[in-house]
């Protein structure tokens, strides 16, 4: 869901949340859009919110773990 025009995907995802705020699945999609665009901080923030709303969804929790892992790698790279 993040192939093609990433900016359009991001805009559509943001719009979907305007229409249905705090929808965990739509927040998950938004986080993936941010991630695909290299906006890891926003991806993490959005994914954390999605998981808080729906902690029982394994896929969203796994995605959050991946984002956290990537953030840790990035943090180590900048501290070297």
Biopython code that builds the backbone (N, CA, C, O; Angstrom):
import numpy as np
from Bio.PDB.StructureBuilder import StructureBuilder

atoms = [
    (1, "UNK", "N", (0.802, -1.201, 0.000)),
    (1, "UNK", "CA", (0.000, 0.000, 0.000)),
    (1, "UNK", "C", (0.841, 1.259, 0.000)),
    (1, "UNK", "O", (0.311, 2.355, 0.183)),
    (2, "UNK", "N", (2.145, 1.124, -0.202)),
    (2, "UNK", "CA", (2.998, 2.313, -0.256)),
    (2, "UNK", "C", (3.865, 2.307, -1.511)),
    (2, "UNK", "O", (4.990, 2.807, -1.492)),
    (3, "UNK", "N", (3.351, 1.749, -2.593)),
    (3, "UNK", "CA", (4.062, 1.794, -3.867)),
    (3, "UNK", "C", (3.367, 2.805, -4.764)),
    (3, "UNK", "O", (2.162, 3.027, -4.653)),
    (4, "UNK", "N", (4.137, 3.410, -5.647)),
    (4, "UNK", "CA", (3.555, 4.391, -6.567)),
    (4, "UNK", "C", (3.819, 5.803, -6.085)),
    (4, "UNK", "O", (4.909, 6.113, -5.606)),
    (5, "UNK", "N", (2.826, 6.647, -6.214)),
    (5, "UNK", "CA", (2.948, 8.054, -5.841)),
    (5, "UNK", "C", (2.805, 8.180, -4.324)),
    (5, "UNK", "O", (1.693, 8.210, -3.796)),
    (6, "UNK", "N", (3.924, 8.250, -3.644)),
    (6, "UNK", "CA", (3.924, 8.262, -2.181)),
    (6, "UNK", "C", (3.299, 9.531, -1.614)),
    (6, "UNK", "O", (2.634, 9.488, -0.579)),
    (7, "UNK", "N", (3.506, 10.642, -2.276)),
    (7, "UNK", "CA", (2.901, 11.893, -1.804)),
    (7, "UNK", "C", (1.378, 11.823, -1.892)),
    (7, "UNK", "O", (0.675, 12.292, -0.996)),
    (8, "UNK", "N", (0.875, 11.236, -2.974)),
    (8, "UNK", "CA", (-0.566, 11.081, -3.117)),
    (8, "UNK", "C", (-1.103, 10.105, -2.066)),
    (8, "UNK", "O", (-2.170, 10.319, -1.491)),
    (9, "UNK", "N", (-0.351, 9.041, -1.828)),
    (9, "UNK", "CA", (-0.762, 8.080, -0.802)),
    (9, "UNK", "C", (-0.836, 8.754, 0.565)),
    (9, "UNK", "O", (-1.770, 8.522, 1.333)),
    (10, "UNK", "N", (0.152, 9.584, 0.856)),
    (10, "UNK", "CA", (0.165, 10.305, 2.129)),
    (10, "UNK", "C", (-1.042, 11.232, 2.234)),
    (10, "UNK", "O", (-1.727, 11.252, 3.256)),
    (11, "UNK", "N", (-1.296, 11.989, 1.191)),
    (11, "UNK", "CA", (-2.435, 12.920, 1.202)),
    (11, "UNK", "C", (-3.758, 12.171, 1.370)),
    (11, "UNK", "O", (-4.631, 12.608, 2.119)),
    (12, "UNK", "N", (-3.900, 11.062, 0.683)),
    (12, "UNK", "CA", (-5.129, 10.265, 0.796)),
    (12, "UNK", "C", (-5.281, 9.682, 2.186)),
    (12, "UNK", "O", (-6.382, 9.633, 2.735)),
    (13, "UNK", "N", (-4.167, 9.240, 2.752)),
    (13, "UNK", "CA", (-4.208, 8.664, 4.090)),
    (13, "UNK", "C", (-4.586, 9.727, 5.126)),
    (13, "UNK", "O", (-5.397, 9.474, 6.017)),
    (14, "UNK", "N", (-4.000, 10.900, 5.002)),
    (14, "UNK", "CA", (-4.350, 11.998, 5.909)),
    (14, "UNK", "C", (-5.827, 12.348, 5.775)),
    (14, "UNK", "O", (-6.507, 12.588, 6.774)),
    (15, "UNK", "N", (-6.317, 12.375, 4.552)),
    (15, "UNK", "CA", (-7.730, 12.694, 4.313)),
    (15, "UNK", "C", (-8.639, 11.631, 4.936)),
    (15, "UNK", "O", (-9.685, 11.958, 5.497)),
    (16, "UNK", "N", (-8.239, 10.365, 4.837)),
    (16, "UNK", "CA", (-9.072, 9.296, 5.404)),
    (16, "UNK", "C", (-9.211, 9.456, 6.909)),
    (16, "UNK", "O", (-10.251, 9.126, 7.479)),
    (17, "UNK", "N", (-8.166, 9.963, 7.553)),
    (17, "UNK", "CA", (-8.233, 10.182, 8.999)),
    (17, "UNK", "C", (-9.026, 11.439, 9.354)),
    (17, "UNK", "O", (-9.551, 11.543, 10.463)),
    (18, "UNK", "N", (-9.117, 12.381, 8.438)),
    (18, "UNK", "CA", (-10.006, 13.523, 8.666)),
    (18, "UNK", "C", (-11.451, 13.038, 8.700)),
    (18, "UNK", "O", (-12.266, 13.518, 9.488)),
    (19, "UNK", "N", (-11.751, 12.080, 7.832)),
    (19, "UNK", "CA", (-13.109, 11.559, 7.732)),
    (19, "UNK", "C", (-13.441, 10.589, 8.860)),
    (19, "UNK", "O", (-14.595, 10.482, 9.275)),
    (20, "UNK", "N", (-12.435, 9.890, 9.348)),
    (20, "UNK", "CA", (-12.635, 8.906, 10.410)),
    (20, "UNK", "C", (-11.455, 8.981, 11.386)),
    (20, "UNK", "O", (-10.569, 8.126, 11.356)),
    (21, "UNK", "N", (-11.444, 9.992, 12.242)),
    (21, "UNK", "CA", (-10.311, 10.192, 13.159)),
    (21, "UNK", "C", (-10.106, 9.001, 14.099)),
    (21, "UNK", "O", (-11.045, 8.293, 14.462)),
    (22, "UNK", "N", (-8.868, 8.818, 14.467)),
    (22, "UNK", "CA", (-8.481, 7.791, 15.451)),
    (22, "UNK", "C", (-8.854, 6.369, 15.038)),
    (22, "UNK", "O", (-9.120, 5.525, 15.893)),
    (23, "UNK", "N", (-8.874, 6.105, 13.757)),
    (23, "UNK", "CA", (-9.113, 4.750, 13.258)),
    (23, "UNK", "C", (-7.759, 4.044, 13.191)),
    (23, "UNK", "O", (-6.908, 4.435, 12.392)),
    (24, "UNK", "N", (-7.540, 3.017, 14.007)),
    (24, "UNK", "CA", (-6.220, 2.393, 14.096)),
    (24, "UNK", "C", (-5.686, 1.878, 12.762)),
    (24, "UNK", "O", (-4.503, 2.053, 12.467)),
    (25, "UNK", "N", (-6.525, 1.254, 11.962)),
    (25, "UNK", "CA", (-6.066, 0.734, 10.676)),
    (25, "UNK", "C", (-5.624, 1.832, 9.729)),
    (25, "UNK", "O", (-4.644, 1.682, 9.001)),
    (26, "UNK", "N", (-6.347, 2.927, 9.744)),
    (26, "UNK", "CA", (-5.981, 4.060, 8.882)),
    (26, "UNK", "C", (-4.723, 4.743, 9.405)),
    (26, "UNK", "O", (-3.917, 5.257, 8.630)),
    (27, "UNK", "N", (-4.564, 4.744, 10.712)),
    (27, "UNK", "CA", (-3.337, 5.304, 11.297)),
    (27, "UNK", "C", (-2.140, 4.434, 10.932)),
    (27, "UNK", "O", (-1.053, 4.947, 10.669)),
    (28, "UNK", "N", (-2.337, 3.129, 10.918)),
    (28, "UNK", "CA", (-1.286, 2.202, 10.514)),
    (28, "UNK", "C", (-0.854, 2.487, 9.081)),
    (28, "UNK", "O", (0.339, 2.516, 8.779)),
    (29, "UNK", "N", (-1.826, 2.697, 8.204)),
    (29, "UNK", "CA", (-1.517, 3.021, 6.813)),
    (29, "UNK", "C", (-0.770, 4.341, 6.717)),
    (29, "UNK", "O", (0.187, 4.454, 5.951)),
    (30, "UNK", "N", (-1.191, 5.333, 7.478)),
    (30, "UNK", "CA", (-0.500, 6.621, 7.484)),
    (30, "UNK", "C", (0.948, 6.442, 7.947)),
    (30, "UNK", "O", (1.864, 7.022, 7.366)),
    (31, "UNK", "N", (1.148, 5.653, 8.975)),
    (31, "UNK", "CA", (2.512, 5.412, 9.467)),
    (31, "UNK", "C", (3.367, 4.776, 8.377)),
    (31, "UNK", "O", (4.534, 5.134, 8.217)),
    (32, "UNK", "N", (2.802, 3.848, 7.635)),
    (32, "UNK", "CA", (3.548, 3.215, 6.544)),
    (32, "UNK", "C", (3.885, 4.228, 5.448)),
    (32, "UNK", "O", (4.959, 4.166, 4.850)),
    (33, "UNK", "N", (2.973, 5.154, 5.188)),
    (33, "UNK", "CA", (3.247, 6.207, 4.202)),
    (33, "UNK", "C", (4.413, 7.076, 4.669)),
    (33, "UNK", "O", (5.337, 7.358, 3.906)),
    (34, "UNK", "N", (4.355, 7.492, 5.923)),
    (34, "UNK", "CA", (5.459, 8.291, 6.463)),
    (34, "UNK", "C", (6.777, 7.529, 6.355)),
    (34, "UNK", "O", (7.796, 8.090, 5.954)),
    (35, "UNK", "N", (6.748, 6.273, 6.709)),
    (35, "UNK", "CA", (7.955, 5.445, 6.654)),
    (35, "UNK", "C", (8.495, 5.364, 5.228)),
    (35, "UNK", "O", (9.695, 5.519, 5.004)),
    (36, "UNK", "N", (7.617, 5.124, 4.277)),
    (36, "UNK", "CA", (8.031, 5.021, 2.882)),
    (36, "UNK", "C", (8.651, 6.318, 2.380)),
    (36, "UNK", "O", (9.507, 6.309, 1.495)),
    (37, "UNK", "N", (8.207, 7.437, 2.957)),
    (37, "UNK", "CA", (8.750, 8.746, 2.574)),
    (37, "UNK", "C", (9.990, 9.125, 3.389)),
    (37, "UNK", "O", (10.540, 10.213, 3.219)),
    (38, "UNK", "N", (10.421, 8.231, 4.266)),
    (38, "UNK", "CA", (11.618, 8.488, 5.058)),
    (38, "UNK", "C", (11.376, 9.370, 6.270)),
    (38, "UNK", "O", (12.322, 9.918, 6.835)),
    (39, "UNK", "N", (10.120, 9.515, 6.678)),
    (39, "UNK", "CA", (9.768, 10.338, 7.831)),
    (39, "UNK", "C", (9.561, 9.434, 9.043)),
    (39, "UNK", "O", (8.441, 9.246, 9.518)),
    (40, "UNK", "N", (10.671, 8.879, 9.530)),
    (40, "UNK", "CA", (10.615, 7.864, 10.569)),
    (40, "UNK", "C", (10.006, 8.376, 11.870)),
    (40, "UNK", "O", (9.264, 7.645, 12.527)),
    (41, "UNK", "N", (10.303, 9.611, 12.254)),
    (41, "UNK", "CA", (9.736, 10.152, 13.493)),
    (41, "UNK", "C", (8.208, 10.187, 13.436)),
    (41, "UNK", "O", (7.536, 9.795, 14.391)),
    (42, "UNK", "N", (7.670, 10.655, 12.321)),
    (42, "UNK", "CA", (6.213, 10.708, 12.175)),
    (42, "UNK", "C", (5.624, 9.301, 12.077)),
    (42, "UNK", "O", (4.534, 9.040, 12.587)),
    (43, "UNK", "N", (6.349, 8.404, 11.421)),
    (43, "UNK", "CA", (5.883, 7.015, 11.322)),
    (43, "UNK", "C", (5.785, 6.399, 12.708)),
    (43, "UNK", "O", (4.791, 5.751, 13.036)),
    (44, "UNK", "N", (6.807, 6.599, 13.513)),
    (44, "UNK", "CA", (6.810, 6.064, 14.878)),
    (44, "UNK", "C", (5.672, 6.641, 15.705)),
    (44, "UNK", "O", (4.932, 5.905, 16.357)),
    (45, "UNK", "N", (5.542, 7.932, 15.675)),
    (45, "UNK", "CA", (4.493, 8.609, 16.453)),
    (45, "UNK", "C", (3.099, 8.096, 16.073)),
    (45, "UNK", "O", (2.263, 7.840, 16.939)),
    (46, "UNK", "N", (2.869, 7.953, 14.789)),
    (46, "UNK", "CA", (1.564, 7.510, 14.311)),
    (46, "UNK", "C", (1.322, 6.043, 14.635)),
    (46, "UNK", "O", (0.216, 5.659, 15.016)),
    (47, "UNK", "N", (2.358, 5.224, 14.483)),
    (47, "UNK", "CA", (2.214, 3.798, 14.759)),
    (47, "UNK", "C", (1.994, 3.545, 16.247)),
    (47, "UNK", "O", (1.212, 2.672, 16.624)),
    (48, "UNK", "N", (2.677, 4.300, 17.082)),
    (48, "UNK", "CA", (2.467, 4.175, 18.536)),
    (48, "UNK", "C", (1.012, 4.464, 18.872)),
    (48, "UNK", "O", (0.393, 3.732, 19.645)),
    (49, "UNK", "N", (0.468, 5.518, 18.298)),
    (49, "UNK", "CA", (-0.932, 5.871, 18.558)),
    (49, "UNK", "C", (-1.875, 4.768, 18.078)),
    (49, "UNK", "O", (-2.848, 4.446, 18.759)),
    (50, "UNK", "N", (-1.594, 4.189, 16.916)),
    (50, "UNK", "CA", (-2.440, 3.116, 16.388)),
    (50, "UNK", "C", (-2.416, 1.903, 17.312)),
    (50, "UNK", "O", (-3.459, 1.317, 17.600)),
    (51, "UNK", "N", (-1.227, 1.530, 17.775)),
    (51, "UNK", "CA", (-1.097, 0.363, 18.651)),
    (51, "UNK", "C", (-1.756, 0.622, 20.000)),
    (51, "UNK", "O", (-2.329, -0.292, 20.593)),
    (52, "UNK", "N", (-1.682, 1.842, 20.485)),
    (52, "UNK", "CA", (-2.352, 2.159, 21.751)),
    (52, "UNK", "C", (-3.865, 1.989, 21.627)),
    (52, "UNK", "O", (-4.527, 1.577, 22.579)),
    (53, "UNK", "N", (-4.406, 2.304, 20.462)),
    (53, "UNK", "CA", (-5.845, 2.167, 20.246)),
    (53, "UNK", "C", (-6.265, 0.709, 20.009)),
    (53, "UNK", "O", (-7.389, 0.315, 20.320)),
    (54, "UNK", "N", (-5.344, -0.073, 19.458)),
    (54, "UNK", "CA", (-5.678, -1.454, 19.123)),
    (54, "UNK", "C", (-4.481, -2.369, 19.412)),
    (54, "UNK", "O", (-3.872, -2.897, 18.481)),
    (55, "UNK", "N", (-4.143, -2.558, 20.677)),
    (55, "UNK", "CA", (-2.936, -3.311, 21.040)),
    (55, "UNK", "C", (-2.985, -4.800, 20.696)),
    (55, "UNK", "O", (-1.942, -5.453, 20.647)),
    (56, "UNK", "N", (-4.147, -5.331, 20.465)),
    (56, "UNK", "CA", (-4.263, -6.756, 20.184)),
    (56, "UNK", "C", (-3.911, -7.115, 18.742)),
    (56, "UNK", "O", (-3.816, -8.298, 18.414)),
    (57, "UNK", "N", (-3.718, -6.136, 17.889)),
    (57, "UNK", "CA", (-3.409, -6.406, 16.485)),
    (57, "UNK", "C", (-1.921, -6.619, 16.304)),
    (57, "UNK", "O", (-1.126, -5.681, 16.373)),
    (58, "UNK", "N", (-1.562, -7.862, 16.072)),
    (58, "UNK", "CA", (-0.157, -8.246, 15.958)),
    (58, "UNK", "C", (0.585, -7.551, 14.838)),
    (58, "UNK", "O", (1.735, -7.146, 15.015)),
    (59, "UNK", "N", (-0.056, -7.404, 13.676)),
    (59, "UNK", "CA", (0.616, -6.768, 12.544)),
    (59, "UNK", "C", (1.034, -5.341, 12.876)),
    (59, "UNK", "O", (2.137, -4.921, 12.524)),
    (60, "UNK", "N", (0.178, -4.605, 13.538)),
    (60, "UNK", "CA", (0.519, -3.222, 13.887)),
    (60, "UNK", "C", (1.642, -3.196, 14.921)),
    (60, "UNK", "O", (2.517, -2.333, 14.863)),
    (61, "UNK", "N", (1.623, -4.122, 15.852)),
    (61, "UNK", "CA", (2.686, -4.189, 16.858)),
    (61, "UNK", "C", (4.015, -4.570, 16.223)),
    (61, "UNK", "O", (5.058, -4.031, 16.593)),
    (62, "UNK", "N", (3.984, -5.497, 15.266)),
    (62, "UNK", "CA", (5.223, -5.870, 14.561)),
    (62, "UNK", "C", (5.767, -4.692, 13.767)),
    (62, "UNK", "O", (6.977, -4.475, 13.716)),
    (63, "UNK", "N", (4.865, -3.928, 13.144)),
    (63, "UNK", "CA", (5.292, -2.748, 12.390)),
    (63, "UNK", "C", (5.936, -1.726, 13.320)),
    (63, "UNK", "O", (6.941, -1.107, 12.972)),
    (64, "UNK", "N", (5.354, -1.553, 14.496)),
    (64, "UNK", "CA", (5.928, -0.638, 15.481)),
    (64, "UNK", "C", (7.314, -1.107, 15.898)),
    (64, "UNK", "O", (8.229, -0.293, 16.025)),
    (65, "UNK", "N", (7.480, -2.398, 16.112)),
    (65, "UNK", "CA", (8.791, -2.940, 16.479)),
    (65, "UNK", "C", (9.819, -2.651, 15.390)),
    (65, "UNK", "O", (10.960, -2.299, 15.690)),
    (66, "UNK", "N", (9.421, -2.799, 14.132)),
    (66, "UNK", "CA", (10.329, -2.506, 13.020)),
    (66, "UNK", "C", (10.725, -1.032, 13.023)),
    (66, "UNK", "O", (11.900, -0.703, 12.863)),
    (67, "UNK", "N", (9.749, -0.145, 13.205)),
    (67, "UNK", "CA", (10.046, 1.288, 13.219)),
    (67, "UNK", "C", (10.987, 1.631, 14.377)),
    (67, "UNK", "O", (11.909, 2.431, 14.215)),
    (68, "UNK", "N", (10.756, 1.031, 15.533)),
    (68, "UNK", "CA", (11.628, 1.288, 16.690)),
    (68, "UNK", "C", (13.039, 0.788, 16.427)),
    (68, "UNK", "O", (14.016, 1.440, 16.796)),
    (69, "UNK", "N", (13.141, -0.365, 15.791)),
    (69, "UNK", "CA", (14.453, -0.916, 15.447)),
    (69, "UNK", "C", (15.189, 0.009, 14.487)),
    (69, "UNK", "O", (16.376, 0.283, 14.661)),
    (70, "UNK", "N", (14.484, 0.479, 13.490)),
    (70, "UNK", "CA", (15.083, 1.402, 12.516)),
    (70, "UNK", "C", (15.519, 2.713, 13.191)),
    (70, "UNK", "O", (16.573, 3.261, 12.869)),
    (71, "UNK", "N", (14.710, 3.202, 14.117)),
    (71, "UNK", "CA", (15.057, 4.435, 14.827)),
    (71, "UNK", "C", (16.307, 4.224, 15.676)),
    (71, "UNK", "O", (17.147, 5.119, 15.775)),
    (72, "UNK", "N", (16.436, 3.056, 16.287)),
    (72, "UNK", "CA", (17.619, 2.767, 17.100)),
    (72, "UNK", "C", (18.862, 2.696, 16.224)),
    (72, "UNK", "O", (19.921, 3.192, 16.610)),
    (73, "UNK", "N", (18.747, 2.089, 15.060)),
    (73, "UNK", "CA", (19.875, 2.022, 14.121)),
    (73, "UNK", "C", (20.263, 3.431, 13.667)),
    (73, "UNK", "O", (21.447, 3.766, 13.614)),
    (74, "UNK", "N", (19.282, 4.236, 13.348)),
    (74, "UNK", "CA", (19.551, 5.604, 12.922)),
    (74, "UNK", "C", (20.205, 6.418, 14.036)),
    (74, "UNK", "O", (21.109, 7.214, 13.781)),
    (75, "UNK", "N", (19.750, 6.219, 15.253)),
    (75, "UNK", "CA", (20.322, 6.947, 16.396)),
    (75, "UNK", "C", (21.780, 6.553, 16.593)),
    (75, "UNK", "O", (22.632, 7.406, 16.844)),
    (76, "UNK", "N", (22.062, 5.264, 16.478)),
    (76, "UNK", "CA", (23.455, 4.811, 16.622)),
    (76, "UNK", "C", (24.334, 5.370, 15.521)),
    (76, "UNK", "O", (25.487, 5.728, 15.762)),
    (77, "UNK", "N", (23.790, 5.445, 14.305)),
    (77, "UNK", "CA", (24.563, 5.947, 13.178)),
    (77, "UNK", "C", (24.905, 7.413, 13.346)),
    (77, "UNK", "O", (25.993, 7.844, 12.962)),
    (78, "UNK", "N", (23.989, 8.189, 13.916)),
    (78, "UNK", "CA", (24.259, 9.612, 14.094)),
    (78, "UNK", "C", (25.164, 9.899, 15.279)),
    (78, "UNK", "O", (25.795, 10.953, 15.353)),
    (79, "UNK", "N", (25.221, 8.941, 16.216)),
    (79, "UNK", "CA", (26.079, 9.168, 17.393)),
    (79, "UNK", "C", (27.516, 8.752, 17.144)),
    (79, "UNK", "O", (28.403, 9.077, 17.934)),
    (80, "UNK", "N", (27.756, 8.036, 16.051)),
    (80, "UNK", "CA", (29.138, 7.599, 15.734)),
    (80, "UNK", "C", (29.957, 8.690, 15.104)),
    (80, "UNK", "O", (31.127, 8.478, 14.785)),
]
sb = StructureBuilder()
sb.init_structure("model")
sb.init_model(0)
sb.init_chain("A")
sb.init_seg("    ")
for serial, (resi, resn, name, xyz) in enumerate(atoms, 1):
    if name == "N":
        sb.init_residue(resn, " ", resi, " ")
    sb.init_atom(name, np.array(xyz, "f"), 0.0, 1.0, " ", f" {name:<3s}", serial, name[0])
structure = sb.get_structure()
